[in-house]
Amino acid sequence: MAAAAVVAAGLPSGRGLPWNEDYPGNAAWLPGNDITGLALMADRVLDSHFPSDGWYWRSWVDEDDRAEAILVHERLRQALQDR
């Protein structure tokens, strides 16, 4: 998920993500200016590694923490898909 967040931060659609504002330049090491291929790959990886019925989502004990994780995940996926 962290790698996908770095890719999303390098996209125009991810510029407003909170972790991008906290750590400016975190995507500067990405190759070239066109990272749409990486965004597509990152989105697919998130989809396959964090399915909606997977262990990650069932592992949260605190409902507020789960809700926050879901929101962050959705914002990340949206930034990757809007590339």
N, C-alpha and C positions, 0 to 999 in steps of 0.2 A: 504494500500500500504506500509505503514511503517513496519508492521509486516512481510510482504512478503520480504521486503528488508533485515530485520534482518535474516530471514531464508536463503535467498540467500547468505548473507555474510558468513554464516557458511558452505557453500558448496565449494568444490575445484573450481568449475566453477565461483564462485562469489568472489573469493579472490581479484581479480583485480578491483572490483567495487570501484568507488571513495569514497563512504561513508564508505566502509570497511577500506580503507587506512587512512581516516581521524579519524576514531574511532576504533582503533585496540581492539580486544577483545569484540566487541559488541555482538557477538553471543556465548560467552563463557557460558552463562546460559542455552543454549539449551540442552535438555536431550541427553546424550550419544553422540557417534560419528556418528551414522547413523541417519541422519535427512532426508533421501530421502522421507519418508512418509509425513513429514511436507512440503517438497518442492512440492510434488505432490498436496497436499491440498492447499498450497499457490498459486500455478499456477491456480488451478481450481477456487479459490476465486477471483483472479484477472480477470479471464475470465468472471465470472458471475457478478462481481460488476463494471467492467469497460469495457462494450462491446464497440466495435468500433463506434457504432452509439448512444452511451449513452450521458447523460447530462454532464458528466465530460469533454468529449472532445469538446462538443459544448459550454461549459461555458467559454472557454478562449477568451479574448478580443484581446490580442496581439498575432499576428501570430508567432512571434519569441518565445514567451513563450510556445505557443502550440507545436511548433516544438521541443523545448527542452523537454517538458513533454512527448511527444511521444517517443523521443529517449531514455529517462530514462526508460520509461515503457517497451520498446522493449528490452533494455539491461537486465532489471530485469527478464523479461519473459524468455529470452534466458538462463540466468544463472540458473533459476529454472528448465528449461527443459533439460539442459545439465548435470544436477546433476551427 
